[in-house]
Amino acid sequence: MELLYFIIASFLVVIVPGPTVSLIIANSLKFGVRAGLLNILGTQFGVIILIFLLALGFEFISPFVDQIIKIVRIFGAIYLIILGIIAFKSKINLDNNKSDKYSKRFIFQGLVVILTNPKIFLFLGSFLPQFISLDRPISFQIIYFGLLFV
């Protein structure tokens, strides 16, 4: 029964669109497919960073997770509000497919949005350890499963 609850929770976490999906869709509509793909590249870099942080500091940060999440949530909310204001002030041009001069910006946006979203860190922190074997080094297993997740 617990496995069923875990599967349902995992499914709900994955299907609920968050700020990352919103950013990718908004930039894809405004700047073209390339901008969305660059956002995805930035988010995947962010997920890899989170996986390595999880692997390196799993035992160290566990007592401080509540405080870390509160701080990250505040900064993430501020950043998303700023992105929202920028999006509302700008006009969508569906014919615009030129994002060359903004490439680094799109990657950075994706990176910041994923790193300030506590949902992915909590998900990885609760999902990946389910598959860890105590017979092998834990950090390497977290990295292995995390990279498979990416």
ROVEXKOL-792048 format. One record per residue (C-alpha): residue in three letters; x, y, z; residue number from 0. Coordinates in steps of 0.05 Angstrom, whole numbers, plus 32768, in hexadecimal, padded with zeros to 4 digits. Each point is the difference from the previous one (the first is absolute). Example, Ala and Ser with C-alpha at 12.3 -4.5 7.8 and 13.67 -1.06 7.14 Angstrom:
! residues 2
residu:px:py:pz:num
ala:80F6:7FA6:809C:0
ser:801B:8045:7FF3:1
END
This chain:
! residues 150
residu:px:py:pz:num
met:8000:8000:8000:0
glu:803A:802F:800F:1
leu:801C:7FF4:7FBB:2
leu:7FBE:8015:7FE1:3
tyr:8001:8041:8028:4
phe:8047:800D:7FE9:5
ile:7FEE:7FF3:7FB7:6
ile:7FC4:802E:8005:7
ala:8028:8037:8022:8
ser:8038:7FFA:7FCD:9
phe:7FCE:8003:7FC7:10
leu:7FE0:803F:801C:11
val:8043:8022:800B:12
val:8015:7FF2:7FB9:13
ile:7FBF:8013:7FDC:14
val:7FF3:8041:8026:15
pro:801F:8037:7FD6:16
gly:802A:802F:8029:17
pro:8028:803E:7FF4:18
thr:8031:7FDC:7FD3:19
val:7FCA:7FEB:7FCF:20
ser:7FE2:8045:8001:21
leu:8043:8020:7FF0:22
ile:800E:7FD0:7FC7:23
ile:7FBB:800A:7FE1:24
ala:8003:804C:8007:25
asn:8046:8006:7FE1:26
ser:7FEF:7FCF:7FC9:27
leu:7FC3:8028:7FED:28
lys:8024:8043:8004:29
phe:8045:7FEF:7FE5:30
gly:7FF7:7FBE:7FDB:31
val:800F:7FB7:800B:32
arg:804B:800B:8008:33
ala:7FF3:802C:803D:34
gly:7FD6:7FC9:8020:35
leu:8035:7FCC:7FF2:36
leu:8035:802D:801F:37
asn:7FD3:8007:803E:38
ile:7FFC:7FB4:8003:39
leu:804C:7FFC:7FFB:40
gly:8006:8031:803B:41
thr:7FCE:7FD9:8029:42
gln:8025:7FBF:7FF3:43
phe:8041:8020:8017:44
gly:7FDA:8015:803E:45
val:7FE6:7FBA:800D:46
ile:8046:7FE4:7FF9:47
ile:8019:8034:8033:48
leu:7FC8:7FEB:802F:49
ile:8011:7FB7:7FF7:50
phe:8049:800C:8012:51
leu:7FEB:802B:803C:52
leu:7FD1:7FC9:8016:53
ala:8037:7FCC:7FF9:54
leu:8035:8029:8024:55
gly:7FD6:801B:8037:56
phe:7FC7:7FD0:800B:57
glu:800F:7FF4:804A:58
phe:801C:8045:800D:59
ile:7FC6:802A:7FE8:60
ser:7FC6:7FD4:8018:61
pro:7FFA:8025:8044:62
phe:7FFD:8043:7FDC:63
val:7FD1:7FEF:7FC7:64
asp:7FC5:8029:801C:65
gln:8029:8040:8005:66
ile:8021:7FF6:7FBC:67
ile:7FBD:7FF4:7FDF:68
lys:7FE2:8040:801F:69
ile:803B:802A:7FE7:70
val:7FFF:7FE0:7FBB:71
arg:7FB4:8008:7FFB:72
ile:8005:804B:8010:73
phe:8037:800D:7FCD:74
gly:7FDC:7FD4:7FCD:75
ala:7FBF:8026:800A:76
ile:8023:8043:7FF7:77
tyr:8021:7FE7:7FC1:78
leu:7FBF:7FE4:7FE3:79
ile:7FDC:8041:8010:80
ile:8035:8026:7FD9:81
leu:7FFA:7FCF:7FC6:82
gly:7FB5:8008:8001:83
ile:8004:804C:7FFE:84
ile:8030:7FFD:7FC6:85
ala:7FD3:7FCE:7FDC:86
phe:7FC1:802B:800A:87
lys:8024:803E:7FE6:88
ser:801A:7FDE:7FC2:89
lys:7FDA:7FEC:7FC2:90
ile:8000:7FBA:7FE3:91
asn:8019:7FFB:7FB9:92
leu:7FF2:7FBB:7FE4:93
asp:802A:800E:7FC2:94
asn:803F:800F:8027:95
asn:8030:7FC6:7FFF:96
lys:8040:8026:800B:97
ser:801E:7FF5:8045:98
asp:804A:8000:7FF0:99
lys:8012:803E:8027:100
tyr:7FD8:7FE7:803D:101
ser:801C:7FB9:8003:102
lys:8025:8008:8042:103
arg:7FC5:8024:801E:104
phe:7FD0:7FC7:7FF1:105
ile:8030:7FCC:801D:106
phe:8009:802C:803E:107
gln:7FB5:8009:8008:108
gly:7FF5:7FB5:7FFE:109
leu:8038:7FF5:8032:110
val:7FE6:8034:8031:111
val:7FB8:7FE9:7FFB:112
ile:8012:7FB7:800E:113
leu:8030:8011:8038:114
thr:7FCC:802C:8023:115
asn:7FC9:7FCC:7FFA:116
pro:7FFF:7FD7:8040:117
lys:7FD2:7FCD:7FE0:118
ile:8036:7FDF:7FD6:119
phe:8032:7FFD:803A:120
leu:7FCB:7FE0:802D:121
phe:7FEC:7FD1:7FCA:122
leu:8047:7FEA:7FF2:123
gly:800E:7FFB:804A:124
ser:7FC5:7FD3:800D:125
phe:7FFF:7FDA:7FBE:126
leu:8049:7FED:7FF3:127
pro:800E:7FE1:8045:128
gln:7FC9:7FCD:7FF4:129
phe:802F:7FDD:7FCF:130
ile:803F:8004:802A:131
ser:8022:7FC0:8017:132
leu:8026:8007:8042:133
asp:8033:7FCD:7FE7:134
arg:801F:8033:7FCF:135
pro:8017:8048:8007:136
ile:7FC2:802B:8008:137
ser:801B:803F:7FDF:138
phe:8012:7FDC:7FC0:139
gln:7FBC:7FDF:7FFD:140
ile:7FDC:8042:8008:141
ile:8029:801E:7FC8:142
tyr:7FF4:7FC3:7FD4:143
phe:7FB4:7FFF:800A:144
gly:7FFE:804C:7FFC:145
leu:8022:8001:7FBD:146
leu:7FD1:7FCA:7FE7:147
phe:7FC7:802D:8018:148
val:801B:803A:7FD7:149
END
